[in-house]
Each structure stands twice: as C-alpha cells, then as structure tokens.
Amino acid sequence: MKPNITIEYCPKCGWLLRASWMAQELLTTFADDLGGVTLRPSEVSGSYIIYVEGEKLFDRKEYGHFPEIKELKQLVRDKVNPGKSLGHADRK
C-alpha cells in the first residue's frame, strides 16, 4: 500500500494556494510512490504541517519557515522511496 501525505494549513492565513501547489509538486514527483495527498484546513492559526501516514514530517512553527520545495521533496523521498533520484533537487 502506498503512503498518503496530509498537508495541514491555516485557511485564515491564506495558505491554501501554497498547500495545493506543494501537493501538485509532490504528486508529480512521486506519481508512482504515493497513494495521494490530502489538504486539511487547520483549526490552529498559523499552522502548516506536513504528515506522511500520520507521522509529522515538517512543521512550519518548529522549523521557523516554510519548506522549500526541494527540501520537502528530499524529506518525502527519504520516507517513501529512499533510493529514488530527484535529479537536480539532489544537488546541494
């Protein structure tokens, strides 16, 4: 069974577009590796948390910033398919 990702975002902060863009990027990059990406509006103001199968992968409040898409793809890859090459996104 392929893992699912959930992006929990603050709708009051206007972060739906950011969440949907990141979901699109993940679904494109990991088309064969993911079961899906769910967008979930948070009831907590300022929340932007990304989960893989319910396990927290990235929390904006803990990191102090939004993930760069390259960083997010590397984190997801390390969880769902560690052997997968991300091409230019693997370069430092």
N, CA, C and O atoms as a Tinker XYZ file with bonds, in Angstrom:
   368  protein
     1  N      0.843000   -1.185000    0.000000    73     2
     2  CA     0.000000    0.000000    0.000000    64     1     3
     3  C      0.890000    1.251000    0.000000    63     2     4     5
     4  O      1.856000    1.341000    0.758000    81     3
     5  N      0.554000    2.183000   -0.838000    73     3     6
     6  CA     1.343000    3.404000   -0.971000    64     5     7
     7  C      0.975000    4.399000    0.133000    63     6     8     9
     8  O     -0.193000    4.512000    0.504000    81     7
     9  N      1.972000    5.120000    0.656000    73     7    10
    10  CA     1.699000    6.074000    1.737000    64     9    11
    11  C      0.940000    7.307000    1.247000    63    10    12    13
    12  O      1.015000    7.697000    0.081000    81    11
    13  N      0.215000    7.894000    2.179000    73    11    14
    14  CA    -0.528000    9.124000    1.917000    64    13    15
    15  C      0.114000   10.278000    2.678000    63    14    16    17
    16  O      0.632000   10.107000    3.782000    81    15
    17  N      0.067000   11.438000    2.073000    73    15    18
    18  CA     0.588000   12.656000    2.683000    64    17    19
    19  C     -0.587000   13.565000    2.990000    63    18    20    21
    20  O     -1.532000   13.664000    2.208000    81    19
    21  N     -0.518000   14.232000    4.141000    73    19    22
    22  CA    -1.515000   15.233000    4.509000    64    21    23
    23  C     -0.795000   16.554000    4.724000    63    22    24    25
    24  O      0.206000   16.619000    5.438000    81    23
    25  N     -1.308000   17.601000    4.104000    73    23    26
    26  CA    -0.798000   18.945000    4.330000    64    25    27
    27  C     -1.883000   19.702000    5.093000    63    26    28    29
    28  O     -2.957000   19.986000    4.563000    81    27
    29  N     -1.575000   20.019000    6.343000    73    27    30
    30  CA    -2.495000   20.771000    7.194000    64    29    31
    31  C     -2.064000   22.236000    7.147000    63    30    32    33
    32  O     -0.927000   22.568000    7.481000    81    31
    33  N     -2.973000   23.097000    6.733000    73    31    34
    34  CA    -2.637000   24.507000    6.514000    64    33    35
    35  C     -3.650000   25.414000    7.204000    63    34    36    37
    36  O     -4.773000   24.998000    7.489000    81    35
    37  N     -3.253000   26.640000    7.467000    73    35    38
    38  CA    -4.138000   27.625000    8.087000    64    37    39
    39  C     -4.925000   28.358000    6.997000    63    38    40    41
    40  O     -4.338000   29.115000    6.223000    81    39
    41  N     -6.234000   28.148000    6.925000    73    39    42
    42  CA    -7.017000   28.833000    5.903000    64    41    43
    43  C     -7.130000   30.342000    6.175000    63    42    44    45
    44  O     -7.257000   31.129000    5.238000    81    43
    45  N     -7.085000   30.739000    7.430000    73    43    46
    46  CA    -7.188000   32.162000    7.773000    64    45    47
    47  C     -5.956000   32.936000    7.310000    63    46    48    49
    48  O     -6.024000   34.142000    7.072000    81    47
    49  N     -4.822000   32.230000    7.184000    73    47    50
    50  CA    -3.575000   32.865000    6.735000    64    49    51
    51  C     -3.484000   32.906000    5.210000    63    50    52    53
    52  O     -2.574000   33.523000    4.656000    81    51
    53  N     -4.427000   32.248000    4.534000    73    51    54
    54  CA    -4.426000   32.245000    3.071000    64    53    55
    55  C     -3.413000   31.284000    2.462000    63    54    56    57
    56  O     -2.884000   31.542000    1.381000    81    55
    57  N     -3.144000   30.188000    3.143000    73    55    58
    58  CA    -2.103000   29.262000    2.689000    64    57    59
    59  C     -2.619000   28.091000    1.855000    63    58    60    61
    60  O     -1.875000   27.143000    1.601000    81    59
    61  N     -3.877000   28.142000    1.428000    73    59    62
    62  CA    -4.416000   27.079000    0.587000    64    61    63
    63  C     -3.658000   26.969000   -0.732000    63    62    64    65
    64  O     -3.351000   25.860000   -1.168000    81    63
    65  N     -3.351000   28.087000   -1.373000    73    63    66
    66  CA    -2.643000   28.021000   -2.659000    64    65    67
    67  C     -1.255000   27.405000   -2.506000    63    66    68    69
    68  O     -0.825000   26.616000   -3.347000    81    67
    69  N     -0.558000   27.767000   -1.430000    73    67    70
    70  CA     0.755000   27.185000   -1.164000    64    69    71
    71  C      0.627000   25.671000   -0.953000    63    70    72    73
    72  O      1.414000   24.894000   -1.494000    81    71
    73  N     -0.358000   25.265000   -0.171000    73    71    74
    74  CA    -0.567000   23.845000    0.111000    64    73    75
    75  C     -0.921000   23.083000   -1.167000    63    74    76    77
    76  O     -0.419000   21.981000   -1.386000    81    75
    77  N     -1.780000   23.658000   -2.009000    73    75    78
    78  CA    -2.177000   22.965000   -3.236000    64    77    79
    79  C     -1.021000   22.892000   -4.226000    63    78    80    81
    80  O     -0.880000   21.896000   -4.936000    81    79
    81  N     -0.197000   23.927000   -4.283000    73    79    82
    82  CA     0.984000   23.887000   -5.150000    64    81    83
    83  C      1.945000   22.797000   -4.687000    63    82    84    85
    84  O      2.458000   22.032000   -5.504000    81    83
    85  N      2.192000   22.722000   -3.369000    73    83    86
    86  CA     3.092000   21.689000   -2.852000    64    85    87
    87  C      2.516000   20.296000   -3.096000    63    86    88    89
    88  O      3.258000   19.366000   -3.413000    81    87
    89  N      1.211000   20.148000   -2.952000    73    87    90
    90  CA     0.566000   18.862000   -3.231000    64    89    91
    91  C      0.780000   18.469000   -4.695000    63    90    92    93
    92  O      1.091000   17.316000   -4.993000    81    91
    93  N      0.613000   19.422000   -5.596000    73    91    94
    94  CA     0.816000   19.156000   -7.029000    64    93    95
    95  C      2.259000   18.736000   -7.293000    63    94    96    97
    96  O      2.499000   17.780000   -8.031000    81    95
    97  N      3.211000   19.434000   -6.704000    73    95    98
    98  CA     4.627000   19.094000   -6.889000    64    97    99
    99  C      4.929000   17.684000   -6.384000    63    98   100   101
   100  O      5.643000   16.926000   -7.040000    81    99
   101  N      4.385000   17.336000   -5.220000    73    99   102
   102  CA     4.630000   16.004000   -4.660000    64   101   103
   103  C      3.974000   14.917000   -5.511000    63   102   104   105
   104  O      4.573000   13.869000   -5.754000    81   103
   105  N      2.759000   15.164000   -5.959000    73   103   106
   106  CA     2.076000   14.169000   -6.789000    64   105   107
   107  C      2.773000   13.976000   -8.133000    63   106   108   109
   108  O      2.778000   12.871000   -8.676000    81   107
   109  N      3.354000   15.031000   -8.665000    73   107   110
   110  CA     4.080000   14.932000   -9.927000    64   109   111
   111  C      5.392000   14.174000   -9.737000    63   110   112   113
   112  O      5.716000   13.276000  -10.514000    81   111
   113  N      6.134000   14.537000   -8.708000    73   111   114
   114  CA     7.446000   13.921000   -8.460000    64   113   115
   115  C      7.321000   12.474000   -8.007000    63   114   116   117
   116  O      8.135000   11.632000   -8.386000    81   115
   117  N      6.307000   12.181000   -7.199000    73   115   118
   118  CA     6.166000   10.853000   -6.600000    64   117   119
   119  C      4.921000   10.130000   -7.118000    63   118   120   121
   120  O      4.228000    9.454000   -6.358000    81   119
   121  N      4.648000   10.275000   -8.400000    73   119   122
   122  CA     3.440000    9.692000   -9.009000    64   121   123
   123  C      3.309000    8.193000   -8.752000    63   122   124   125
   124  O      2.201000    7.694000   -8.555000    81   123
   125  N      4.427000    7.474000   -8.751000    73   123   126
   126  CA     4.394000    6.024000   -8.555000    64   125   127
   127  C      4.583000    5.606000   -7.104000    63   126   128   129
   128  O      4.502000    4.420000   -6.786000    81   127
   129  N      4.835000    6.571000   -6.220000    73   127   130
   130  CA     5.200000    6.250000   -4.844000    64   129   131
   131  C      4.145000    6.621000   -3.804000    63   130   132   133
   132  O      4.191000    6.122000   -2.680000    81   131
   133  N      3.196000    7.490000   -4.160000    73   131   134
   134  CA     2.217000    7.976000   -3.191000    64   133   135
   135  C      0.815000    7.477000   -3.506000    63   134   136   137
   136  O      0.440000    7.308000   -4.666000    81   135
   137  N      0.050000    7.245000   -2.441000    73   135   138
   138  CA    -1.356000    6.894000   -2.595000    64   137   139
   139  C     -2.220000    8.124000   -2.794000    63   138   140   141
   140  O     -3.323000    8.039000   -3.334000    81   139
   141  N     -1.711000    9.280000   -2.350000    73   139   142
   142  CA    -2.451000   10.525000   -2.512000    64   141   143
   143  C     -1.937000   11.596000   -1.577000    63   142   144   145
   144  O     -1.124000   11.338000   -0.689000    81   143
   145  N     -2.426000   12.800000   -1.794000    73   143   146
   146  CA    -2.118000   13.938000   -0.934000    64   145   147
   147  C     -3.438000   14.576000   -0.540000    63   146   148   149
   148  O     -4.270000   14.886000   -1.393000    81   147
   149  N     -3.621000   14.770000    0.752000    73   147   150
   150  CA    -4.836000   15.376000    1.282000    64   149   151
   151  C     -4.515000   16.763000    1.820000    63   150   152   153
   152  O     -3.510000   16.953000    2.505000    81   151
   153  N     -5.361000   17.718000    1.512000    73   151   154
   154  CA    -5.237000   19.063000    2.076000    64   153   155
   155  C     -6.264000   19.176000    3.195000    63   154   156   157
   156  O     -7.449000   18.911000    2.997000    81   155
   157  N     -5.790000   19.575000    4.382000    73   155   158
   158  CA    -6.677000   19.653000    5.541000    64   157   159
   159  C     -6.567000   21.029000    6.192000    63   158   160   161
   160  O     -5.503000   21.390000    6.695000    81   159
   161  N     -7.659000   21.805000    6.188000    73   159   162
   162  CA    -7.640000   23.092000    6.873000    64   161   163
   163  C     -7.471000   22.870000    8.377000    63   162   164   165
   164  O     -8.119000   22.005000    8.967000    81   163
   165  N     -6.595000   23.660000    8.981000    73   163   166
   166  CA    -6.319000   23.541000   10.407000    64   165   167
   167  C     -7.212000   24.483000   11.201000    63   166   168   169
   168  O     -7.614000   25.538000   10.709000    81   167
   169  N     -7.512000   24.099000   12.415000    73   167   170
   170  CA    -8.245000   24.981000   13.320000    64   169   171
   171  C     -7.278000   25.828000   14.146000    63   170   172   173
   172  O     -7.696000   26.711000   14.895000    81   171
   173  N     -5.977000   25.548000   14.002000    73   171   174
   174  CA    -4.944000   26.272000   14.749000    64   173   175
   175  C     -4.344000   27.342000   13.841000    63   174   176   177
   176  O     -3.814000   27.024000   12.776000    81   175
   177  N     -4.424000   28.584000   14.246000    73   175   178
   178  CA    -3.901000   29.689000   13.445000    64   177   179
   179  C     -2.403000   29.531000   13.220000    63   178   180   181
   180  O     -1.656000   29.165000   14.127000    81   179
   181  N     -1.982000   29.816000   11.993000    73   179   182
   182  CA    -0.563000   29.769000   11.649000    64   181   183
   183  C     -0.007000   28.376000   11.431000    63   182   184   185
   184  O      1.204000   28.208000   11.287000    81   183
   185  N     -0.863000   27.387000   11.406000    73   183   186
   186  CA    -0.408000   26.002000   11.265000    64   185   187
   187  C     -0.097000   25.654000    9.811000    63   186   188   189
   188  O     -0.858000   25.987000    8.903000    81   187
   189  N      1.024000   24.984000    9.610000    73   187   190
   190  CA     1.383000   24.428000    8.302000    64   189   191
   191  C      2.248000   23.210000    8.583000    63   190   192   193
   192  O      3.460000   23.316000    8.769000    81   191
   193  N      1.597000   22.045000    8.610000    73   191   194
   194  CA     2.259000   20.800000    8.999000    64   193   195
   195  C      2.067000   19.770000    7.902000    63   194   196   197
   196  O      0.975000   19.632000    7.351000    81   195
   197  N      3.127000   19.054000    7.591000    73   195   198
   198  CA     3.070000   18.006000    6.572000    64   197   199
   199  C      3.305000   16.666000    7.256000    63   198   200   201
   200  O      4.277000   16.478000    7.988000    81   199
   201  N      2.389000   15.744000    6.998000    73   199   202
   202  CA     2.441000   14.408000    7.589000    64   201   203
   203  C      2.589000   13.354000    6.502000    63   202   204   205
   204  O      2.079000   13.521000    5.394000    81   203
   205  N      3.287000   12.266000    6.820000    73   203   206
   206  CA     3.309000   11.070000    5.987000    64   205   207
   207  C      2.719000    9.963000    6.837000    63   206   208   209
   208  O      3.294000    9.580000    7.855000    81   207
   209  N      1.577000    9.451000    6.422000    73   207   210
   210  CA     0.870000    8.411000    7.168000    64   209   211
   211  C      0.697000    8.790000    8.642000    63   210   212   213
   212  O      0.890000    7.960000    9.530000    81   211
   213  N      0.338000   10.031000    8.887000    73   211   214
   214  CA     0.064000   10.489000   10.239000    64   213   215
   215  C      1.289000   10.874000   11.054000    63   214   216   217
   216  O      1.151000   11.405000   12.156000    81   215
   217  N      2.479000   10.619000   10.537000    73   215   218
   218  CA     3.725000   10.979000   11.225000    64   217   219
   219  C      4.187000   12.348000   10.732000    63   218   220   221
   220  O      4.326000   12.573000    9.530000    81   219
   221  N      4.423000   13.255000   11.674000    73   219   222
   222  CA     4.818000   14.611000   11.319000    64   221   223
   223  C      6.165000   14.600000   10.609000    63   222   224   225
   224  O      7.147000   14.061000   11.118000    81   223
   225  N      6.193000   15.201000    9.431000    73   223   226
   226  CA     7.415000   15.284000    8.634000    64   225   227
   227  C      8.004000   16.687000    8.698000    63   226   228   229
   228  O      9.223000   16.853000    8.751000    81   227
   229  N      7.138000   17.695000    8.692000    73   227   230
   230  CA     7.599000   19.088000    8.703000    64   229   231
   231  C      6.549000   19.949000    9.374000    63   230   232   233
   232  O      5.359000   19.828000    9.084000    81   231
   233  N      6.990000   20.825000   10.277000    73   231   234
   234  CA     6.099000   21.751000   10.962000    64   233   235
   235  C      6.699000   23.156000   10.841000    63   234   236   237
   236  O      7.793000   23.414000   11.343000    81   235
   237  N      5.988000   24.047000   10.183000    73   235   238
   238  CA     6.477000   25.404000    9.961000    64   237   239
   239  C      6.854000   26.098000   11.263000    63   238   240   241
   240  O      7.857000   26.810000   11.316000    81   239
   241  N      6.071000   25.901000   12.303000    73   239   242
   242  CA     6.347000   26.561000   13.584000    64   241   243
   243  C      7.633000   26.024000   14.223000    63   242   244   245
   244  O      8.384000   26.787000   14.831000    81   243
   245  N      7.891000   24.728000   14.090000    73   243   246
   246  CA     9.106000   24.140000   14.666000    64   245   247
   247  C     10.356000   24.556000   13.890000    63   246   248   249
   248  O     11.393000   24.848000   14.485000    81   247
   249  N     10.254000   24.582000   12.561000    73   247   250
   250  CA    11.402000   24.925000   11.718000    64   249   251
   251  C     11.607000   26.436000   11.589000    63   250   252   253
   252  O     12.707000   26.895000   11.283000    81   251
   253  N     10.546000   27.197000   11.822000    73   251   254
   254  CA    10.645000   28.647000   11.721000    64   253   255
   255  C     10.518000   29.187000   10.305000    63   254   256   257
   256  O     10.773000   30.366000   10.058000    81   255
   257  N     10.123000   28.321000    9.375000    73   255   258
   258  CA     9.949000   28.739000    7.981000    64   257   259
   259  C      9.134000   27.695000    7.237000    63   258   260   261
   260  O      8.940000   26.579000    7.720000    81   259
   261  N      8.658000   28.070000    6.052000    73   259   262
   262  CA     8.018000   27.100000    5.168000    64   261   263
   263  C      9.122000   26.267000    4.521000    63   262   264   265
   264  O     10.245000   26.743000    4.353000    81   263
   265  N      8.802000   25.023000    4.157000    73   263   266
   266  CA     9.820000   24.240000    3.464000    64   265   267
   267  C     10.009000   24.737000    2.035000    63   266   268   269
   268  O      9.040000   25.072000    1.353000    81   267
   269  N     11.242000   24.782000    1.594000    73   267   270
   270  CA    11.494000   24.982000    0.168000    64   269   271
   271  C     11.037000   23.692000   -0.515000    63   270   272   273
   272  O     11.112000   22.622000    0.088000    81   271
   273  N     10.573000   23.773000   -1.745000    73   271   274
   274  CA    10.055000   22.573000   -2.402000    64   273   275
   275  C     11.145000   21.507000   -2.532000    63   274   276   277
   276  O     10.865000   20.315000   -2.407000    81   275
   277  N     12.370000   21.928000   -2.780000    73   275   278
   278  CA    13.492000   20.984000   -2.872000    64   277   279
   279  C     13.669000   20.238000   -1.545000    63   278   280   281
   280  O     13.834000   19.018000   -1.524000    81   279
   281  N     13.631000   20.985000   -0.447000    73   279   282
   282  CA    13.771000   20.399000    0.885000    64   281   283
   283  C     12.636000   19.421000    1.170000    63   282   284   285
   284  O     12.864000   18.333000    1.698000    81   283
   285  N     11.403000   19.816000    0.814000    73   283   286
   286  CA    10.250000   18.961000    1.056000    64   285   287
   287  C     10.343000   17.668000    0.253000    63   286   288   289
   288  O     10.068000   16.587000    0.775000    81   287
   289  N     10.727000   17.778000   -1.004000    73   287   290
   290  CA    10.860000   16.579000   -1.830000    64   289   291
   291  C     11.913000   15.633000   -1.265000    63   290   292   293
   292  O     11.730000   14.416000   -1.296000    81   291
   293  N     13.001000   16.173000   -0.754000    73   291   294
   294  CA    14.035000   15.323000   -0.156000    64   293   295
   295  C     13.514000   14.623000    1.096000    63   294   296   297
   296  O     13.777000   13.438000    1.300000    81   295
   297  N     12.775000   15.351000    1.934000    73   295   298
   298  CA    12.212000   14.748000    3.142000    64   297   299
   299  C     11.217000   13.639000    2.795000    63   298   300   301
   300  O     11.236000   12.567000    3.400000    81   299
   301  N     10.348000   13.905000    1.815000    73   299   302
   302  CA     9.355000   12.905000    1.403000    64   301   303
   303  C     10.059000   11.704000    0.786000    63   302   304   305
   304  O      9.730000   10.563000    1.110000    81   303
   305  N     11.016000   11.943000   -0.091000    73   303   306
   306  CA    11.767000   10.855000   -0.720000    64   305   307
   307  C     12.411000    9.952000    0.332000    63   306   308   309
   308  O     12.344000    8.727000    0.234000    81   307
   309  N     13.035000   10.568000    1.339000    73   307   310
   310  CA    13.709000    9.799000    2.381000    64   309   311
   311  C     12.737000    8.903000    3.138000    63   310   312   313
   312  O     13.139000    7.864000    3.661000    81   311
   313  N     11.474000    9.287000    3.204000    73   311   314
   314  CA    10.446000    8.481000    3.880000    64   313   315
   315  C      9.821000    7.426000    2.981000    63   314   316   317
   316  O      9.641000    6.282000    3.400000    81   315
   317  N      9.485000    7.799000    1.739000    73   315   318
   318  CA     8.672000    6.907000    0.912000    64   317   319
   319  C      9.461000    6.082000   -0.099000    63   318   320   321
   320  O      9.014000    5.004000   -0.491000    81   319
   321  N     10.627000    6.568000   -0.530000    73   319   322
   322  CA    11.417000    5.840000   -1.519000    64   321   323
   323  C     12.875000    6.316000   -1.462000    63   322   324   325
   324  O     13.319000    7.059000   -2.338000    81   323
   325  N     13.620000    5.887000   -0.427000    73   323   326
   326  CA    14.976000    6.401000   -0.221000    64   325   327
   327  C     15.925000    6.228000   -1.407000    63   326   328   329
   328  O     16.885000    6.989000   -1.526000    81   327
   329  N     15.697000    5.281000   -2.260000    73   327   330
   330  CA    16.577000    5.055000   -3.399000    64   329   331
   331  C     16.274000    5.921000   -4.606000    63   330   332   333
   332  O     17.022000    5.909000   -5.584000    81   331
   333  N     15.192000    6.668000   -4.547000    73   331   334
   334  CA    14.755000    7.463000   -5.706000    64   333   335
   335  C     15.679000    8.655000   -5.927000    63   334   336   337
   336  O     16.030000    9.365000   -4.984000    81   335
   337  N     16.065000    8.866000   -7.175000    73   335   338
   338  CA    16.852000   10.039000   -7.547000    64   337   339
   339  C     15.896000   11.208000   -7.796000    63   338   340   341
   340  O     14.855000   11.056000   -8.436000    81   339
   341  N     16.271000   12.362000   -7.279000    73   339   342
   342  CA    15.483000   13.570000   -7.514000    64   341   343
   343  C     16.157000   14.478000   -8.531000    63   342   344   345
   344  O     15.782000   15.642000   -8.672000    81   343
   345  N     17.143000   13.955000   -9.235000    73   343   346
   346  CA    17.817000   14.732000  -10.256000    64   345   347
   347  C     18.466000   15.967000   -9.684000    63   346   348   349
   348  O     19.231000   15.876000   -8.724000    81   347
   349  N     18.175000   17.123000  -10.255000    73   347   350
   350  CA    18.797000   18.359000   -9.810000    64   349   351
   351  C     18.429000   18.723000   -8.377000    63   350   352   353
   352  O     19.168000   19.465000   -7.730000    81   351
   353  N     17.314000   18.226000   -7.867000    73   351   354
   354  CA    16.912000   18.535000   -6.492000    64   353   355
   355  C     17.779000   17.811000   -5.461000    63   354   356   357
   356  O     17.703000   18.108000   -4.269000    81   355
   357  N     18.597000   16.869000   -5.913000    73   355   358
   358  CA    19.506000   16.179000   -5.008000    64   357   359
   359  C     20.800000   16.955000   -4.794000    63   358   360   361
   360  O     21.530000   16.701000   -3.835000    81   359
   361  N     21.078000   17.883000   -5.671000    73   359   362
   362  CA    22.334000   18.649000   -5.568000    64   361   363
   363  C     22.236000   19.655000   -4.437000    63   362   364   365
   364  O     21.180000   20.243000   -4.202000    81   363
   365  N     23.322000   19.843000   -3.756000    73   363   366
   366  CA    23.384000   20.805000   -2.633000    64   365   367
   367  C     23.412000   22.224000   -3.154000    63   366   368
   368  O     23.464000   23.169000   -2.368000    81   367
